[in-house]
Amino acid sequence: MKTTLMVVLCSVAILFSGCATSHLGANAWEYRSETTIPNNVAGEVSRLGQEGWHFVSMAAASRGQGENITVVLLFKKHK
């Protein structure tokens, strides 16, 4: 009985100790966009990922019939 009570009390203490940390600024993000060509998307995502940037979104646009396709990549990381 004492062992069970001790396990329960330790579990509760561990659970609540995580809730006591401050999360001020935890959602403060910095954003960055990069323009590239379709063949270089994976390289840009890898390069910026190594710098701590998280890939968020990608959009592509072209002028004319598939010529001059431009890809815009959006990244974010904590401030």
Order of alpha helices (4+ residues) and beta strands (2+ residues): alpha-beta-alpha-beta-beta
